[in-house]
Amino acid sequence: MTKKLVSVLALSVAMSAFLAACGSDSEKGGNSASPSSSASPSASPSASPSESPSASASESASPEKVENFTVSLRHIQIGEAQKFRKAILDDVVKKTEAEVPGLKFELDGVEDSVNRFTKLPAEMAAGNPPKIFDLFGGAGDAQKYAKAGRLLDLTPIIDELGLKDKFLNVLDTFSVDGKVYGLPIGGNTEGIFYNTDLFAKYGLNPPTTWDDLVKAADTLKQNNITPFAVGSKGAWVPNMLVNTLIGRIAGEGTNAGFITGASKWTSPDVVAAYQIVADWEKKGYFTKGELGKEYADMLNDFVAGKAGMMFDGSWRSSAFKDEAVGAAIAGKVAFVALPAVPNGKGDQTSVNANYANGYGFSSDLNDNELKAVKAFIKNLYSDEMQLRGLLEDGVLPSMKLSDESVGQVSDPLVKQVLDVLGKAGTTFPHFDSVVQSKVYTETETQLQKLIAGKAKPEDVAKAIQKVQDAENAAAAK
């Protein structure tokens, strides 16, 4: 994506919200044969002279036959934390089934990383992906599958549905040669959620400067409270912090340069990001036994007051509503960007802005399945559902919202997220939406080694760069 335009977009959304308030393996179903009609059994072979031709035709025609068919739909909205997103998906499914005669969706819920790194790649290689599926943008996912001919070209469809100009400047990672092969459902930024009650109890300032952040971490640790809740069993979780540290220390353009060779994982600035993580591990800033902790455990520890801070995606704001999993501390949580890092390069107000997750569609569709896909896109990518994603789940819209919709934003945490984006001079993507899949997988493997104390920052960087060099060379052939 064009970072400058995304930043301008974020500012626009944030300001709109502020002004308005003031005034994140199925078989092909059915056949492609078209429904047929036949004459009514009671109809006479021919109309009598006294009957008009139109009356005879009307009386002899039977209702059009409805053909039942199924469409497989792979999603990752499983578990308590994703219940709001699942509710939106369920409503879209019901609405689409009601609109398309004979349609029945077969939903397949799969954990995010399993879908992305195990099931979907295998299905793509075999040529039998689900008809609709959760898809990441970038060179390792959407763009790779599009070049292999596995993804449906959505360019004429979004034009037909009148959506062409409604998407924000967020389709780049889902596009190849000017054609769109996937649609991001929404976006997010990543930053620090902190417990305002604990900060007040220990006289701590909000962690908006590096000194205040470090002081808060040290003070919490001294009082037997974990500074940062984290669940690193899934390495994508701690990778969020690494990503932003790289942007802060090495500059906001670093991630995009890995696949071109303009950036190196072994550069001193990138190594410095890993060094901070290693140092914080030694200081006990992270949850003890984090490699055995799931993502959900991280939230539970934060909600229970066992940790004072949590580095997470903006989608987590939905967890702190009155009836959500984090209801126990509703109204006691605030959100800020990671503060400027001393001697960091580039724009220290820049933040991660990620619109890399959405839906893709198989290029192998019959006529009925194509009708279903078009209806699904029309119903999911609408002002109503984009607004629900923002209000109910904290997912930043990937499409332009009407002024009336933006004016409905009242959640304090969502407003803080929008404020963080609005104050950002620039934005940068998460490296998982830029680098090749094998490279990203290596970042996870090496980060867990670092956390376990089995690798030094320099070793981590060398291992990742080795895979990066191999993937870049393969892409150049």
Order of alpha helices (4+ residues) and beta strands (2+ residues): alpha-alpha-beta-alpha-beta-alpha-beta-alpha-alpha-beta-beta-beta-beta-beta-alpha-alpha-beta-alpha-alpha-alpha-alpha-beta-beta-beta-beta-alpha-alpha-beta-alpha-alpha-beta-alpha-alpha
